[in-house]
């Protein structure tokens, strides 16, 4: 986070941290972003 406080479940990223993923996603494959901890995502 870049503002010394929490969010309401949102993800806070600086622009440079978001540029690479957005540029590498293949829009023809209809990508989605999934959030959660590893245990919940893998279980």
Beta strands, then each sheet from edge to edge (+ up, - down):
end
